[in-house]
């Protein structure tokens, strides 16, 4: 799932080298933190958060196969 978030974020931003994805695993859930350059933050979030919501939806769909709860945080 980390790779999925990284590929999606890199395709959206102007500075793909600034994309950093880290994973924090807990018992039954996983938190994926996405960091991008400050000027690319709007591109990852999108108008009214639509792109961020779409990224979260894709990751949750992939997580269902692994039977884990996944949260994507954009920091």
BELDA-V625945 format. One record per helix or strand of 2 or more residues. SS is the DSSP state (a for helix, b for strand). FROM is the first residue (numbers start at 1). LEN is the number of residues. If there is no record, write none. Layout:
BEGIN
ss:SS from:FROM len:LEN
ss:SS from:FROM len:LEN
END
This chain:
BEGIN
ss:a from:2 len:11
ss:a from:16 len:3
ss:b from:20 len:6
ss:b from:29 len:7
ss:a from:38 len:8
ss:a from:47 len:20
ss:b from:69 len:6
END
